[in-house]
Structure formats: C-alpha cells, structure tokens
C-alpha cells in the first residue's frame, strides 16, 4: 500500500543496474520525498506491466527516463508503446547508443522532451528534469 502523501512517480528504465542506482541517487537529491518516489526498472517489459498499476494507485507519472539499448524492446519502441496509452507523459531518452535518426524521429513526433547522451553531467540532467517538471 502506498503512503497517502505520495502523489508522483519518476520512472527510470535502463538494463544497467549501476545506471539506475546513479539516476536514483541523483534524482533523490532533488525530489520532494513526501510526495514523490523514483521507481527503477531493469526490464522495459516490467514498465509496460506496472505503469497501469502505478497510475491506478493514484500516482501521477511526472517523467520517464528511458535508455535506448535494452533487451526485448528498445527505448524508442517502449516510449511509442507507452505514449499510445498515455500521450501526455513526458520522456527523456538517456543513451550512448541511440542514433540521430531515431532521436530526431522521437523529437519530431513529440515523443521525447529531451535527449541526453551518456555519460551525462548531473547538473545537466537535474536542470532538464526540473524544466520538464516546471521547476
């Protein structure tokens, strides 16, 4: 059962557990812990299975941080899949593997707000997350 004060979730998807730990650590420095949680997924298919549950439990998804190169489904396909059901969700692609064609397609189709190349600077990541969240 989720705490009553929790209202928001930021979802991070990457098949590298170290990247997820770093993202979680960096995001947890700036989020409001009373109202917001960071959920991390190694398997993109688990996100598809769990996003409905998070939303049905009353959480608003503030942002998806999505890697490109992952098993079973790449980040672009994952974003397209999730945006079909939740077109208002905001997404940042975080990758060292995505090519310019894919990034441009996602940007032109208004599926991502930003592309950040790995490795990233923490200040840049936090600045972009804050912009998207209206801070």
N, C-alpha and C positions, 0 to 999 in steps of 0.2 A: 504494500500500500504506500502510495506517495504521500509525502507530507503536504498538508493543506496549503502551506505558504508557497510551495513550488508552483510556478506558472509557466516557466520557459525551459527549453532544452536547446543546446547546441550539439549537433551530431557530427562526429568525426569518423571518417571511413578511410582506412588505409590497411594494407595487408602486412605492414611492418609494425610490430608491437612497440619498437623504440620510437617511431614517429608518433604513434598515438600517445605514448607517455609524454613526449615533449609537447605535443599540441595541448594535451590536457593540462600539463603543468603551466604552460604559458597562458592559456585561457583562464585557468582558475585564479591567476593573479589579478584578473581584471573584471570578472563577472561578479554579480551580486549573489552571494551564496544562499541568501534567504529565499530567493525566488528562482534561481537558475541553476541547472545542472549541465554538465558536459557528459554526454554518452559517447562511448567509443566502440567501434565495430571493426573487427579484423576481416570479416566476411561480408561483402556487399549484399549477398542474398539475405543475410540476417537483418539488414536495414529494411529491405523490402518487407520482410515478415514482421518487423517490430514497429515500424513508423505508425501504422494504423493504431496499434495499442497505445503508444505514447500519446497520440492525439486524442484517442477516445478516453484516456485517463485525464483529459483536461489540460494537457501541456501544449503550449504553442511552440512550434519549431522555429527558432529565430534564424537558424543558419545551418547549412550543410557544408562541411569542409571535406572535399572528396579528392582522393588520389585518382590518377588516371589508370595506371597499370596495376590491375588486380586480377585474381583468379575468377573464373566463371563469367565475369561481366566487367567490361572496363568502365572507368568513371563516367565517360560520356554517355554510354548506354544506361548506366544507373541513373544519372541525372535526368535523361529523357524519360525513363520509366517512371520515376517518382513525380516529375513535373506534369505527366499526363493526368495524374490523380490530384496533385497539389500544385497547381501552376503558380501560386503566389509565393512558394518557398524560395528563399534566397540561397544561392550557392556560390562557393568559391572553389575553383579547382586548384589543387596544390600538387604539382608534379614536376618531376625531372624527365618524364617520358613523353608527355603529350606533344604533338607537333603543332605547328602554327595553323595548319588547315583545320584541325579538329577544334582548336581554341577559337579560331575565327568563326567557325560554324556555330559553336555554342554561344558565342557572344552575339553574333548576328541574329540568332534565333531567340535571343533574350533568355537564355537558359542559365547563364552564369553572370554574376555581377563582376567577377574579377578572376584573373588567372595569376597565381603566384608560383614562381619557379622554385624548385628545391635545389639547394638548401636556401631557406629564407632567413631574413632578418626578423627577429622577434618584434621590433618596433614597427616594421612594415606590416606584418601580419596583424598585430593589435590595432594599428591605425585603420586598416581596411575593414576589420571586423567591427570596430566602433563606427565607422562611416555607414556600413550596412545596417547596423542596429540603431542608427540615428543618434549616436553619442558625440 
